[in-house]
Amino acid sequence: MQTKIQRWGNSLGLRIPKSIALEARVEAGSTVELTVKGGALVVRRVRVLEYDLRSLVKAINAKNLHEAVETGPPVGREAW
């Protein structure tokens, strides 16, 4: 499929046809990475990792638990 690069302010814009967007799983607002490989423009979808606090806390164990770090005495109205 062919499309045209068009001017968009001081930049250039590329319209992505719907069928290609669906196949690449991108939509308006998706983050993509642009690279050039062998003179070809490569547009790659960046998968945004979503973290769940409950899952992260469940993964804490003796091997990855860090020791407490001394940060000094309270400076403001911290409650220790």
Secondary structure as GFF3:
##gff-version 3
##sequence-region A 1 80
A	DSSP	beta_strand	5	8	.	.	.	ID=ss1
A	DSSP	beta_strand	11	14	.	.	.	ID=ss2
A	DSSP	alpha_helix	18	24	.	.	.	ID=ss3
A	DSSP	beta_strand	32	37	.	.	.	ID=ss4
A	DSSP	beta_strand	40	45	.	.	.	ID=ss5
A	DSSP	alpha_helix	53	58	.	.	.	ID=ss6
###
